[in-house]
Amino acid sequence: MRYISTRGQSPALPFCDILLGGLAPDGGLYLPESYPRIGPAELDTWRSLSYADLAFAILSRFIDDIPPGDLKALCDKTYRAEVYCHARAGDNPEAITPLHWLEPGRLALVELSNGPTLAFKDMAMQLLGNLFEYVLDQRGEEINILGATSGDTGSAAEYAMRGKHGVRVFMLSPHGLMSPFQRAQMYSLQDPNIYNIAVQGMFDDAQDVVKAVSNDAEFKARYKIGAVNSINWARVAAQIVYYFKAYLAATTSSDQQVAFAVPSGNFGNICAGHIARMMGLPIDRLVCATNENDVLDEFFRTGVYRPRKTAETYATSSPSMDISKASNFERFVFDLVGRDATVVRALWSKVDGGGAFDLRGTPHWDRLAEFAFVSGRSSHADRLATIRDTWSRHGVMVDTHTADGLKVAREQLADGIPMLVLETALPAKFEATIREALGRDPERPADLAHIESLPQRCEVMAADTVAIKAYLAREIEGRR
């Protein structure tokens, strides 16, 4: 299996090379040359597999430059019940990602937040940490990871990479715009290979710095810069697994269909669902749920993709989705336009220049129905109402992002098609909004009860690529 760039001007590479590289040299994102297909009979044989075994069955279709025995060992090491120890009472922790039916056969939550940082990002990031360490050991190399986070990616990456030999993590986050719990998870880590940089601006400003550094080929090569954001294909590949696992848990035979509702900011999580569907998973619809930063909803309704400027991006009570430039959207558009890299380059030349593109009236827009996407938007008032309603009717407390997904999911319910809503995080990460909605604090895992009181360390810097590159160079050179 080799991987090509969405912009078509980089050589095709094997998995381990793109794992360490992140963005392609031409500024595009890597995707496999073709998607492996899974037929109904094979899908049914997977029903009895553990999560680790299912991960191996799927990932081995995408990774052929790691020996099968080693890849299986990495999956087994990653997906152990003791790693995902925050399962709620009554659920089966061995399932790793159990379904929680709110309305049996009709509406369910897919629990993805049982990992060490209480967010779905752990599901892929824990594997990524083990993959990085394995490949770096095989090659005798080191890597300096540069990432940007709107909340959950940063802590998931840092917890996955802390203590890993050959790995340093430099994580950019928007100064003062994450929840206190999210900040404490990241900034309280004292591991010498973890660096936090609080950028004065929004997530998009931090992400722009990461992309600018990644596009500087000389700097990237000199300082061995890699990526853990969902621009890294391995993140998306790992997320494909839980779509299959949730489908198999919700159905009894592979002639049944389900729908998935996904709270979406950077489009990585729902992009994994799109790829699962392209592989043959019987997905009736993919429901893209946004918050007030509704760039993606606008596209699916109108055909116009118009990233907002920083001043137009709202700070909301579902902060991990406060994103107006959805990095992984380029992967979906690549498929939508028939994998024509020339078209993608033309469209993203407009986006990279601060503009927009409009697919209405084109054959590409006419094809959108084939990809089974629908969308919707949620506001602060909506998520408060959804949190209250879900608690009142089902005794289930959900976080703000999952509430966005539930709100939009309920608008898209269809008879006979179970709707599976991907949980984003545990409500403990967003206490202020839970208090506003329910007048009470969410429960916390005992091991994280007093995390905000721990000493914190981070550098506060302007969203200045030159200054941040100088900081990276100074810290990396000082550690060599």
matplotlib code that plots the C-alpha trace (Angstrom):
import matplotlib.pyplot as plt

x = [0.0, 1.4, 0.2, -0.4, -0.9, -4.2, -2.3, -0.6, 3.0, 4.7, 6.0, 3.9, 5.4, 4.9, 3.1, 6.1, 7.5, 4.2, 3.8, 6.8, 6.3, 2.8, 2.0, 3.2, 6.0, 3.5, 1.3, -1.3, -2.5, -1.8, -4.4, -4.0, -3.8, -7.0, -9.3, -9.4, -12.8, -14.5, -17.3, -20.4, -19.2, -15.9, -17.6, -19.7, -16.6, -15.4, -18.3, -16.6, -13.3, -11.9, -11.1, -7.4, -8.0, -10.4, -7.8, -5.2, -7.6, -8.4, -5.0, -3.2, -5.1, -3.4, 0.1, 2.3, 5.7, 5.5, 5.7, 2.2, 3.4, 4.8, 1.7, -0.5, 1.7, 1.3, -2.5, -2.5, -0.3, -2.5, -6.0, -5.9, -8.8, -6.5, -5.6, -9.3, -10.2, -12.7, -15.7, -18.9, -20.6, -22.5, -20.6, -18.2, -14.7, -13.4, -15.5, -13.2, -15.9, -19.3, -22.6, -25.0, -28.5, -30.6, -33.5, -33.0, -32.5, -33.0, -30.4, -27.2, -24.0, -20.7, -18.5, -15.1, -14.0, -12.7, -9.0, -6.5, -7.5, -11.3, -11.6, -12.1, -8.7, -7.1, -8.4, -6.0, -3.3, -2.4, -1.7, 0.2, 2.5, 3.3, 3.8, 6.1, 8.3, 8.4, 9.4, 11.9, 13.5, 13.7, 15.4, 17.5, 16.0, 14.3, 11.3, 10.1, 6.3, 4.7, 0.9, -2.0, -5.0, -8.3, -8.6, -8.5, -5.8, -3.1, -3.6, -4.2, -1.0, 1.0, -0.3, 0.4, 4.0, 5.1, 8.2, 8.5, 12.2, 13.2, 10.1, 9.6, 6.2, 5.7, 2.0, 0.3, -3.0, -5.2, -4.3, -7.1, -9.7, -9.7, -11.6, -9.6, -9.6, -8.2, -5.5, -4.6, -4.3, -1.7, 0.1, 0.5, 2.7, 6.3, 7.8, 11.0, 9.9, 6.6, 6.5, 3.3, 3.0, -0.1, -0.6, -2.3, -5.1, -7.6, -7.0, -6.8, -3.9, -2.0, -2.8, -1.6, 1.8, 2.0, 1.3, 3.8, 6.5, 5.6, 5.8, 9.4, 11.1, 14.6, 13.6, 11.4, 14.2, 16.9, 14.9, 13.0, 9.6, 6.6, 2.9, 0.2, -2.7, -5.3, -3.3, -1.3, -2.9, -2.3, -4.7, -7.5, -6.7, -7.0, -10.3, -11.8, -11.7, -14.3, -16.8, -16.6, -16.7, -19.8, -21.5, -20.9, -22.2, -25.4, -26.4, -26.8, -26.0, -24.2, -27.3, -28.4, -27.5, -26.8, -26.2, -23.5, -23.7, -20.3, -19.5, -17.1, -14.6, -11.4, -13.3, -10.9, -13.3, -16.0, -13.5, -12.7, -16.4, -16.3, -13.4, -15.1, -18.1, -15.9, -14.4, -17.9, -19.2, -23.1, -23.5, -26.8, -25.8, -23.0, -24.3, -21.9, -22.7, -21.1, -21.4, -21.7, -18.6, -20.6, -18.2, -18.8, -22.6, -22.6, -20.8, -23.1, -26.1, -24.9, -21.7, -19.7, -16.6, -15.7, -13.2, -13.6, -11.0, -9.9, -12.1, -15.1, -14.4, -16.6, -15.3, -18.1, -19.0, -17.9, -14.4, -12.7, -14.9, -14.0, -12.3, -13.0, -10.3, -11.1, -7.8, -9.2, -11.9, -9.3, -9.2, -12.9, -12.9, -10.2, -12.6, -15.5, -13.8, -12.8, -9.3, -8.3, -5.3, -5.3, -8.8, -7.8, -4.8, -6.9, -9.6, -7.0, -5.0, -8.2, -8.4, -4.7, -5.0, -7.8, -10.7, -13.5, -14.7, -18.1, -18.9, -22.5, -23.3, -20.3, -20.4, -18.6, -21.6, -23.9, -22.0, -22.3, -25.5, -23.4, -21.3, -24.4, -23.5, -26.0, -25.3, -26.7, -25.7, -26.0, -25.9, -25.1, -28.9, -29.3, -26.5, -27.8, -31.3, -29.8, -27.7, -30.8, -33.1, -30.6, -30.1, -33.8, -35.0, -32.1, -30.1, -27.0, -24.8, -23.1, -20.4, -21.0, -19.6, -21.6, -24.6, -24.1, -24.0, -27.1, -29.1, -28.3, -28.7, -32.3, -33.1, -31.9, -33.5, -35.1, -37.3, -35.5, -32.0, -30.2, -28.4, -25.1, -23.7, -19.9, -19.2, -16.5, -15.4, -16.6, -18.6, -16.0, -13.9, -16.5, -17.8, -18.9, -21.4, -22.6, -23.3, -25.1, -27.3, -27.9, -27.0, -24.5, -21.0, -20.2, -18.5, -14.8, -12.6, -10.8, -7.3, -8.2, -10.1, -7.7, -5.9, -6.3, -4.3, -1.2, 1.7, 1.4, 4.0, 3.7, 5.2, 2.8, 3.8, 2.3, 1.0, 4.3, 5.8, 9.3, 9.4, 8.0, 10.5, 13.3, 11.9, 11.8, 15.3, 16.6, 15.0, 15.8, 19.5, 19.7, 18.6, 20.9]
y = [0.0, 3.4, 6.8, 9.8, 13.5, 15.2, 17.8, 15.3, 16.7, 14.5, 10.9, 8.0, 6.6, 3.6, 4.0, 4.4, 7.2, 9.2, 8.4, 10.4, 13.1, 14.5, 16.9, 16.0, 18.1, 19.8, 20.9, 18.2, 15.4, 11.7, 9.1, 5.5, 5.1, 3.1, 2.0, -1.7, -3.2, -5.3, -7.5, -8.5, -12.1, -10.9, -8.2, -10.8, -12.9, -9.9, -9.8, -11.9, -10.0, -8.1, -4.4, -5.1, -7.9, -5.8, -3.0, -5.4, -6.8, -3.3, -1.6, -4.5, -3.5, -0.1, -1.0, -3.5, -2.2, -3.3, -7.1, -8.5, -10.0, -6.6, -4.7, -7.2, -6.7, -2.9, -3.2, -5.6, -3.2, -0.2, -1.6, -3.1, -2.7, -1.2, 1.7, 2.5, 2.3, 5.1, 3.1, 4.1, 1.8, -1.0, -1.0, -3.7, -2.2, -5.1, -3.6, -0.5, 1.5, 0.1, 1.3, 3.0, 2.9, 5.9, 4.6, 0.9, 0.1, 3.8, 6.1, 5.3, 6.9, 5.3, 5.6, 6.8, 8.7, 5.9, 6.6, 8.4, 12.0, 11.3, 12.2, 10.3, 11.4, 8.8, 6.0, 7.0, 8.8, 5.9, 3.9, 6.7, 6.9, 3.2, 3.4, 6.4, 4.7, 1.4, 3.0, 5.4, 2.5, 0.5, 3.4, 4.7, 8.2, 10.9, 13.1, 16.5, 16.6, 20.0, 20.1, 22.5, 21.8, 23.4, 21.3, 17.5, 16.7, 18.2, 16.3, 13.1, 13.5, 14.4, 11.5, 9.2, 10.5, 11.2, 9.2, 7.8, 7.7, 9.5, 11.8, 15.4, 17.1, 20.9, 21.6, 24.9, 25.9, 29.0, 31.1, 31.2, 29.5, 25.9, 24.8, 24.9, 21.0, 20.8, 23.3, 21.5, 18.1, 19.6, 22.2, 20.1, 17.5, 17.8, 15.3, 16.7, 15.7, 17.7, 21.5, 23.6, 26.9, 29.0, 31.1, 34.5, 33.8, 31.2, 27.5, 28.5, 30.8, 28.0, 25.6, 28.1, 28.2, 24.4, 24.3, 27.1, 25.3, 22.0, 23.7, 24.9, 21.8, 22.8, 23.6, 20.5, 18.3, 19.9, 19.7, 16.4, 17.9, 15.5, 15.8, 14.2, 16.3, 14.6, 15.8, 12.6, 9.7, 7.2, 9.2, 8.8, 5.2, 4.3, 6.1, 4.0, 1.0, 2.3, 2.8, -0.8, -1.8, 0.3, -1.0, -4.6, -3.9, -2.2, -4.9, -8.6, -9.1, -7.1, -6.4, -3.8, -0.2, 2.5, 6.2, 8.0, 11.5, 13.1, 16.4, 18.0, 20.8, 19.7, 17.0, 14.2, 12.1, 12.1, 11.7, 8.3, 7.5, 8.5, 6.2, 3.3, 3.8, 3.8, 0.5, -1.1, -0.5, -0.2, 3.4, 5.0, 8.6, 10.5, 13.4, 16.3, 18.3, 21.7, 24.4, 28.1, 27.8, 26.3, 26.4, 22.7, 22.9, 25.8, 23.7, 20.7, 23.0, 25.4, 24.0, 27.0, 26.3, 29.6, 29.4, 32.3, 34.8, 34.7, 37.7, 35.7, 32.5, 32.3, 31.1, 28.7, 26.3, 23.4, 24.8, 21.8, 22.6, 26.3, 25.7, 27.5, 25.8, 22.1, 20.5, 17.0, 18.5, 18.4, 14.6, 14.4, 16.9, 14.9, 12.0, 14.2, 15.6, 12.1, 12.2, 14.9, 16.6, 19.4, 20.4, 20.2, 22.4, 25.0, 25.0, 25.2, 27.9, 30.0, 28.7, 29.2, 32.7, 33.5, 33.0, 30.5, 28.1, 27.3, 23.9, 24.6, 24.0, 21.7, 17.9, 17.6, 19.1, 16.8, 13.8, 14.8, 12.7, 9.6, 10.3, 10.3, 13.4, 15.6, 18.3, 20.6, 23.2, 23.6, 26.7, 27.3, 27.3, 24.1, 22.3, 23.4, 22.1, 18.8, 18.2, 18.8, 16.6, 13.8, 13.9, 14.1, 11.4, 9.0, 9.8, 10.2, 13.2, 14.3, 16.9, 19.9, 18.5, 15.3, 17.4, 19.1, 15.7, 14.5, 17.7, 17.3, 13.5, 13.9, 16.1, 13.3, 10.2, 7.8, 4.8, 1.5, 3.1, 3.2, 6.5, 6.1, 9.4, 9.4, 10.6, 13.3, 13.6, 13.1, 16.0, 16.4, 18.3, 21.1, 21.7, 25.3, 24.5, 21.4, 23.5, 26.0, 23.3, 21.1, 23.1, 20.4, 19.3, 16.3, 13.4, 13.1, 10.0, 9.8, 10.0, 13.4, 14.9, 17.7, 18.2, 22.0, 22.3, 20.8, 23.1, 24.1, 25.2, 26.7, 29.4, 32.2, 33.5, 35.5, 33.6, 34.4, 31.6, 33.2, 33.5, 30.0, 28.5, 30.2, 28.7, 25.2, 25.5, 26.7, 24.0, 21.2, 22.3, 22.6, 19.0, 17.4]
z = [0.0, -1.1, -0.3, -2.5, -1.9, -2.4, -4.4, -6.7, -6.7, -4.2, -4.7, -3.5, -0.3, 2.1, 5.4, 7.7, 5.7, 5.8, 9.5, 10.3, 7.8, 8.4, 5.5, 2.0, 0.6, -1.8, 1.1, 0.5, 2.7, 2.2, 1.3, 0.1, -3.6, -3.3, -0.4, 0.5, 0.2, 2.8, 1.6, 3.6, 4.3, 5.6, 7.7, 9.4, 10.3, 12.3, 14.7, 17.4, 17.3, 20.2, 19.6, 19.3, 16.8, 14.7, 14.7, 13.4, 10.7, 9.4, 9.8, 8.1, 5.0, 5.1, 6.6, 4.7, 5.7, 9.3, 9.7, 10.6, 13.9, 15.0, 13.9, 15.8, 18.9, 18.6, 18.4, 21.4, 23.4, 22.5, 23.0, 26.4, 28.9, 31.5, 29.2, 28.7, 32.4, 32.6, 31.4, 33.1, 35.6, 34.0, 30.8, 29.7, 29.7, 27.6, 24.8, 24.7, 22.9, 24.1, 22.7, 25.1, 23.8, 24.6, 22.6, 21.9, 18.2, 17.3, 19.0, 20.7, 22.0, 20.9, 24.0, 22.8, 25.9, 28.2, 27.6, 29.7, 28.7, 28.6, 24.9, 21.7, 20.5, 22.8, 20.5, 17.7, 19.6, 21.9, 18.8, 17.2, 20.2, 19.9, 16.1, 16.4, 19.0, 17.0, 13.7, 15.3, 17.1, 13.9, 12.1, 14.9, 14.5, 16.6, 15.9, 17.1, 16.9, 16.2, 16.7, 17.3, 19.5, 20.2, 23.4, 23.2, 20.6, 22.7, 25.9, 24.0, 22.1, 25.1, 27.2, 24.3, 23.7, 27.3, 28.1, 24.6, 23.6, 20.5, 20.7, 21.7, 21.5, 21.0, 21.2, 20.3, 21.9, 21.9, 25.0, 27.5, 25.2, 26.4, 29.5, 32.8, 32.9, 29.4, 30.2, 33.3, 31.5, 29.2, 31.2, 34.3, 32.6, 33.7, 31.4, 29.8, 26.3, 26.5, 25.6, 25.6, 23.8, 24.4, 21.2, 21.5, 19.0, 18.0, 17.1, 13.4, 14.1, 15.8, 13.0, 10.4, 12.3, 12.2, 8.5, 7.8, 9.6, 7.9, 4.5, 5.2, 3.8, 4.9, 8.5, 8.7, 7.6, 9.7, 12.9, 12.1, 12.5, 12.5, 13.1, 15.3, 14.3, 12.1, 9.1, 9.9, 8.0, 10.9, 13.1, 10.5, 9.9, 13.6, 13.8, 11.0, 13.4, 15.8, 13.0, 12.2, 15.9, 16.5, 13.4, 14.4, 17.9, 16.6, 14.0, 13.7, 10.0, 7.3, 5.2, 7.9, 7.7, 10.3, 10.4, 12.3, 13.7, 14.4, 16.1, 13.7, 13.7, 11.8, 9.8, 10.8, 12.8, 10.2, 7.4, 9.0, 8.7, 5.0, 4.4, 6.3, 4.0, 0.9, 2.2, 2.2, 5.7, 5.3, 6.4, 5.3, 6.2, 7.8, 9.8, 10.2, 13.4, 13.9, 16.5, 15.8, 13.7, 10.9, 7.9, 7.2, 7.6, 5.2, 2.6, 2.8, 2.6, -0.1, -1.9, -0.6, 1.5, 3.1, 6.0, 8.4, 9.5, 13.1, 14.0, 12.6, 14.6, 17.7, 21.1, 22.2, 24.9, 22.7, 22.2, 20.6, 17.6, 17.4, 14.0, 10.7, 8.6, 8.5, 7.6, 6.7, 4.5, 1.7, 1.9, 1.4, -1.5, -3.2, -3.3, -4.2, -7.3, -8.5, -7.0, -9.5, -7.8, -10.3, -9.2, -5.5, -6.1, -7.8, -5.0, -2.2, -3.9, -3.2, 0.4, 1.2, -0.2, 2.3, 0.0, -0.7, -3.4, -4.7, -6.2, -7.1, -10.7, -11.1, -11.7, -8.4, -6.5, -8.4, -7.0, -3.4, -2.9, -3.6, -0.5, 1.9, 3.9, 5.7, 8.2, 10.9, 13.4, 17.2, 19.3, 23.0, 23.8, 21.8, 23.7, 27.1, 26.1, 24.8, 28.0, 30.1, 28.0, 27.8, 31.6, 32.3, 29.9, 30.0, 33.2, 30.9, 31.2, 28.0, 27.3, 25.1, 21.9, 22.2, 22.8, 19.5, 17.9, 19.6, 18.7, 15.0, 15.1, 16.4, 13.4, 11.1, 12.6, 10.1, 10.7, 10.7, 10.6, 14.0, 14.6, 16.3, 17.8, 18.4, 21.9, 22.0, 25.7, 29.2, 30.7, 33.4, 30.9, 30.6, 34.1, 33.7, 31.0, 32.8, 35.9, 33.7, 32.2, 35.2, 38.3, 39.4, 38.7, 36.6, 38.3, 37.8, 37.7, 41.0, 39.4, 37.9, 40.8, 41.6, 38.4, 38.2, 41.4, 40.0, 38.9, 35.3, 32.8, 29.3, 27.1, 26.0, 22.5, 19.7, 16.7, 14.9, 12.8, 12.8, 16.6, 17.1, 14.7, 16.7, 19.9, 18.4, 17.1, 20.4, 22.5, 20.0, 19.7, 23.5, 24.0, 21.4]

ax = plt.figure().add_subplot(projection="3d")
ax.plot(x, y, z, "-o")
ax.set_aspect("equal")
plt.show()
